[in-house]
Amino acid sequence: MNSGKPRRPDVTTVEIIGGPEALEVGLGSYDARWAEAYLHHRHRILDALAAVDVDIEHIGSTSVPGLAAKPIVDIVVAVADITAEEDYLDGLLAAGYELRVREPGHRLVRTPTRDVHVHVYERGDAAVHEYLLFRDHLRTNADDRALYESVKRALLSQQWNDMNDYADAKSDVILAIKARARAARQ
């Protein structure tokens, strides 16, 4: 149980294991198997972290019916203390996931085939709320869903030497959509 204080200071730098990677996958039409893959990995994560209290959600484009996406299922896992890696990271690695990113407030593990990314945050982290806000809005707003897909298609017509650069290039449209999502909730 987390007393509200981290066990140790969090990391202060970004560590990307393996370095930059070119974006090598394109968009595919929505595939219902993405939801099935999420459920499979949800159970795998719950089994790996049976002794840990976690929240798990399907996020990203594969979580939005009708939205074209890269065939990479994104999952967010919220834990009590991000600095207590021994509580969750060992179990995820034992379950076959590989550590890709360690940065302040966030860890990313993924499958060796790179088709599932598991983002780990501390429970209550604003990033988790932001992922869910964006996902839920795109699930219900066809105009913003179409806008987001068109931006992704335009960006993917370019070559990206680092997948993170592609993700960063979507930031402006994501921020605009999230602003509309917040306004719609008021």
Secondary structure, 3 states (H helix, E strand, C coil): CCCCCCCCCCCCCCEECCCCCCCCCCCECCCCHHHHHHHHHHHHHHHHCCCCCCEEEEECHHHCCCCCECCCEEEEEEECCCCCHHHHHHHHHHCCCEEEEEECCEEEEECCCCCEEEEEEECCCHHHHHHHHHHHHHHHCHHHHHHHHHHHHHHHCCCCCCHHHHHHHCHHHHHHHHHHHHHHHC
